[in-house]
Amino acid sequence: MTLYTFVLMILLGLPGFQPLKGQTPVTVQNIADIYIRDPYILTDTKTNTYYMYRSAGSKNQKGESVGGVEVFKSKDLKSWEGPYRVFTVPENNWITGSVWAPEVHAYNGKYYLFATLNSDIQWKKSQAGWPDYTFRGTQIFHSDSPEGPFLPFGLVPHTPMDRMALDGTLYVENGIPYMVYCHEWVQVADGTMELVKLASDLSAPEGNSLTLFNASAADWSTGSVHKAPLPTSYVTDGCFLYRTKTGKLLMIWSSFMEDDYAIGIAESVTGRIAGPWKQQPTPLFNQNGGHGMIFKSFDGRLFITFHGPNSPSGSERAHIYELEDTGDTLKLKKEII
């Protein structure tokens, strides 16, 4: 085994190498002191621990930037130990750029990382006043532990190769796993929410994607106006599914309301993941914070976490609010401080 191979195995966390176990934590921090965008909190009943995941870059052997994921651990949602490295994008992956919106789901006895990977690969010429058309997509990785190492099923994304796609999340209906993801507004102007069936082990998509709705379907999603001839743009971000105590299937998702990042609620008319979906008129949160997810505490209370403010860069923090499930919708209660 060469030195390069040895180092690479440690970075990727391949079987036989557990660099995260017993790793000395960098520090114990209050959640108000941790920089994070798109926070995701896993309530792990096996370890009685809360895990909060965030994006984290690193350098490979060539000094090039590669994407990755870190995790913080907590017993009370206030003090967090870490960060610990749980994932580094494999160097032979389809792209190795920055990671966005990492989520870790417990499913059938294993743990699955849903990660949006970015690249500098351009599809077509950029135009003034509009972001570059660069390739990104959601890829799923697997592990036996919430602390990783997370390994790939293959080298390509689970979202379609002809789409700028991001923010994939897991939903299981009648024992069938699905991924809901966002078709990026940069490519289509009016972003969409998409649904695709997954293989039983989440290793690959099965069939074509179904469009659930456009960002402009919500009255509160006012979009962003650009100079002509560019169209008004509407963002779809941060989807997460939740079924209420009366059986209604809701989706929280983010867009912009009068230039502020916000969280809205969509409702499946049929109660099924395929919809059709209608938009509830009042956003859940509209004070320049978003990309939320919902979880339960170990004592059974319902919570939402999201990042805010959305800018300036470096000021983003995870905010955790208790939620009320009314049966028809969700309402914010007090924030945990």
C-alpha positions in Angstrom: 0.0 0.0 0.0 1.5 3.4 -1.0 1.5 6.3 1.3 -0.9 8.1 -1.0 -3.4 5.2 -0.9 -3.1 5.1 2.9 -3.8 8.8 3.3 -6.7 8.6 0.8 -8.3 5.8 2.7 -8.2 7.8 5.9 -9.7 10.8 4.1 -12.5 8.8 2.6 -13.1 6.8 5.8 -12.9 3.4 4.1 -13.6 0.2 6.1 -10.9 -0.4 8.6 -10.2 3.3 9.1 -12.3 5.2 11.8 -10.6 8.6 12.1 -13.7 10.2 13.6 -14.2 7.7 16.5 -12.5 9.0 19.6 -11.4 12.2 17.8 -10.8 15.0 20.3 -13.5 17.7 19.8 -12.3 21.1 18.7 -14.5 22.7 21.3 -17.9 22.8 23.0 -19.9 25.7 21.7 -23.2 27.3 22.2 -25.4 27.0 19.1 -25.4 30.8 18.8 -21.6 30.7 18.1 -21.6 28.1 15.3 -21.5 29.4 11.7 -23.9 27.2 9.6 -26.1 27.4 6.6 -28.9 24.9 5.9 -28.7 23.1 9.3 -29.9 19.6 9.5 -30.5 17.9 12.9 -30.8 14.1 13.3 -32.4 12.8 16.4 -30.5 9.5 16.8 -32.3 7.1 19.1 -29.5 4.6 19.0 -27.1 6.9 20.7 -29.6 9.3 22.4 -27.7 12.1 20.6 -28.6 15.1 18.4 -26.4 15.4 15.4 -26.2 18.7 13.5 -24.6 18.6 10.0 -22.9 21.4 8.0 -20.9 21.8 4.9 -17.1 21.9 5.2 -14.3 22.1 2.7 -10.8 20.7 2.8 -7.7 20.3 0.6 -6.6 17.1 -1.1 -3.1 15.9 -1.7 -2.7 18.2 -4.7 -3.8 21.3 -2.6 -7.1 21.4 -4.5 -10.3 22.3 -2.6 -12.8 19.4 -2.2 -16.2 19.4 -0.6 -17.1 17.7 2.7 -19.4 17.5 5.7 -18.9 18.0 9.4 -21.1 17.2 12.4 -21.7 18.6 15.8 -23.1 16.5 18.7 -25.4 17.5 21.5 -27.5 16.2 24.3 -29.6 19.3 24.9 -29.7 21.2 21.6 -27.8 24.1 23.2 -24.3 23.0 23.8 -22.6 21.3 20.8 -19.4 19.3 20.7 -17.3 19.3 17.6 -17.0 19.7 14.7 -16.1 16.1 13.6 -15.3 15.3 9.9 -17.8 12.7 8.6 -17.4 13.0 4.8 -15.0 14.1 2.1 -16.0 13.9 -1.5 -14.0 11.0 -3.2 -11.4 12.3 -5.5 -12.7 10.1 -8.4 -16.2 11.3 -8.0 -18.2 13.0 -10.8 -17.4 16.4 -9.3 -15.5 17.2 -6.1 -16.6 20.8 -5.5 -18.3 22.3 -2.4 -21.1 20.5 -0.7 -24.4 22.3 0.0 -27.3 21.3 2.3 -26.1 18.0 3.8 -28.9 15.9 5.3 -28.5 12.6 7.1 -31.5 10.2 7.3 -31.8 7.0 9.4 -33.4 4.4 7.1 -33.7 0.6 7.4 -30.9 0.4 10.0 -28.4 2.5 8.1 -27.6 6.2 7.7 -27.8 8.1 4.4 -26.2 11.4 3.5 -28.0 13.5 0.9 -25.5 16.0 -0.4 -25.7 18.7 -3.1 -22.4 18.7 -4.9 -21.2 21.6 -7.0 -18.7 22.1 -9.9 -17.3 24.8 -12.2 -18.5 22.9 -15.3 -20.5 25.3 -17.4 -23.3 24.2 -19.7 -23.6 27.4 -21.7 -22.3 30.9 -21.9 -23.1 33.1 -18.9 -25.0 36.3 -19.3 -24.7 39.6 -17.5 -26.9 39.9 -14.4 -27.4 36.1 -14.1 -25.5 33.4 -12.2 -23.3 31.0 -14.2 -24.9 27.9 -15.6 -22.7 25.4 -13.7 -23.5 21.8 -13.0 -24.7 20.7 -9.6 -26.8 17.8 -8.3 -27.7 15.7 -5.2 -25.9 12.5 -4.6 -26.6 9.9 -1.8 -23.9 8.3 0.4 -24.3 5.6 3.0 -22.8 4.6 6.4 -23.5 2.3 9.4 -23.1 5.3 11.7 -24.3 8.9 11.9 -20.7 9.8 12.4 -19.7 8.3 9.1 -17.6 7.5 7.2 -20.2 8.0 4.3 -19.4 6.1 1.2 -20.7 6.5 -2.4 -22.9 4.0 -4.2 -21.4 5.2 -7.5 -19.7 8.2 -9.0 -22.7 10.1 -10.4 -25.6 12.0 -8.9 -29.1 10.7 -8.1 -30.7 13.7 -9.7 -30.9 14.0 -13.6 -27.6 14.8 -15.4 -29.5 17.4 -17.6 -30.6 19.5 -14.6 -29.1 21.9 -12.1 -30.5 20.2 -9.1 -30.1 20.6 -5.3 -31.5 20.1 -1.8 -32.6 16.5 -2.1 -34.5 15.1 0.8 -35.9 11.6 1.7 -39.6 10.7 2.1 -41.0 7.2 2.5 -44.6 6.5 1.6 -46.1 3.0 1.9 -42.7 1.5 2.3 -41.4 3.1 -0.9 -38.5 5.6 -0.7 -38.7 8.8 -2.7 -36.4 11.9 -3.1 -37.9 15.3 -3.4 -35.5 17.9 -4.8 -35.3 21.3 -6.3 -34.8 22.1 -10.0 -32.6 25.2 -9.8 -34.0 28.5 -10.7 -30.7 29.5 -12.4 -31.5 27.0 -15.1 -35.3 27.4 -15.4 -36.0 30.9 -13.9 -39.2 29.7 -12.1 -37.7 27.0 -9.9 -39.6 23.7 -9.4 -40.1 21.0 -6.8 -39.5 17.5 -8.2 -40.2 14.0 -7.1 -38.3 10.8 -8.0 -38.7 7.2 -6.8 -35.5 5.6 -5.3 -34.3 2.0 -5.2 -35.2 0.2 -2.0 -31.6 0.7 -0.8 -31.5 4.3 -2.0 -28.6 3.4 -4.4 -30.2 4.9 -7.5 -33.2 6.7 -8.9 -36.0 4.7 -10.5 -37.9 6.2 -13.4 -38.4 9.9 -14.4 -38.9 12.9 -12.1 -42.4 14.4 -11.6 -42.8 18.1 -11.2 -44.9 18.9 -8.0 -45.1 22.7 -8.3 -43.3 25.9 -9.4 -42.0 28.5 -6.9 -44.3 31.1 -8.4 -47.4 29.0 -7.4 -47.1 30.6 -3.9 -48.5 34.1 -3.6 -46.0 34.9 -0.9 -43.1 34.0 -3.2 -42.7 37.3 -5.0 -39.5 36.5 -6.9 -36.6 38.8 -8.0 -36.9 41.2 -10.8 -33.9 41.5 -13.2 -33.0 43.9 -16.0 -34.6 43.1 -19.4 -34.4 40.7 -21.2 -33.8 38.6 -18.1 -37.0 37.1 -16.6 -38.2 37.4 -13.0 -36.7 34.5 -11.0 -38.3 32.4 -8.4 -36.3 30.2 -6.0 -37.2 26.7 -4.7 -35.0 25.7 -1.8 -34.9 23.6 1.3 -37.8 21.1 0.9 -38.8 18.9 3.9 -41.9 16.7 4.3 -44.1 16.4 7.5 -47.4 14.6 8.2 -49.6 16.3 10.7 -51.5 14.7 13.6 -54.6 14.7 11.4 -52.9 13.0 8.5 -52.3 16.0 6.2 -49.0 15.9 4.3 -47.2 19.2 4.4 -44.0 20.4 2.7 -42.0 23.3 4.1 -39.8 25.0 1.5 -38.0 28.3 1.0 -38.1 31.1 -1.5 -38.0 34.9 -1.4 -40.7 37.3 -0.2 -40.0 41.0 -0.9 -36.2 40.2 -1.1 -36.2 38.4 2.3 -35.6 34.6 2.5 -38.7 32.9 3.8 -40.3 29.5 4.6 -43.7 28.6 3.2 -45.9 25.6 3.5 -47.4 23.5 0.7 -50.1 20.9 1.3 -50.8 17.8 -0.7 -54.5 17.8 -1.7 -54.6 14.0 -1.8 -52.4 13.4 1.2 -50.0 11.6 -1.1 -46.5 12.6 -2.1 -47.4 12.9 -5.8 -50.0 15.6 -4.9 -51.4 17.7 -6.4 -50.0 20.4 -4.1 -51.6 23.7 -3.1 -49.8 26.6 -1.3 -50.9 27.8 2.1 -51.2 31.6 1.9 -49.2 32.6 5.0 -45.5 31.8 5.2 -44.3 30.1 8.4 -41.3 32.5 8.7 -40.4 35.6 6.6 -37.7 37.5 8.4 -34.7 36.7 6.2 -34.2 33.1 7.3 -34.9 29.8 5.7 -34.0 26.3 4.5 -35.7 24.6 7.3 -36.2 21.0 8.5 -38.4 19.5 11.2 -37.5 17.0 13.9 -38.7 15.7 17.3 -36.8 15.9 20.5 -36.3 12.9 22.7 -39.1 14.0 24.9 -41.5 14.1 22.0 -41.7 17.9 21.3 -41.8 19.2 17.7 -39.1 21.6 16.4 -37.9 23.3 13.3 -34.4 24.5 12.6 -33.3 26.9 9.8 -30.5 29.4 9.2 -30.7 33.1 9.5 -30.0 35.7 8.6 -29.5 34.7 5.0 -26.7 37.3 4.6 -24.2 38.8 5.0 -22.0 35.7 4.7 -20.5 34.6 8.0 -23.4 35.8 10.2 -25.6 32.8 9.5 -26.6 30.7 12.5 -28.9 27.8 13.2 -32.2 28.9 14.9 -34.4 26.3 16.6 -38.0 27.0 17.3 -40.6 24.8 18.9 -43.5 24.1 16.5 -47.2 23.6 17.0 -48.9 21.0 14.9 -52.5 22.3 14.6 -53.6 19.4 12.4 -54.1 21.7 9.4 -50.8 23.6 9.5 -47.7 24.4 11.5 -47.1 27.4 13.7 -43.9 28.8 15.3 -43.7 28.9 19.1 -40.7 30.1 21.1 -37.1 29.9 20.0 -34.6 27.8 22.0 -31.8 30.1 23.2 
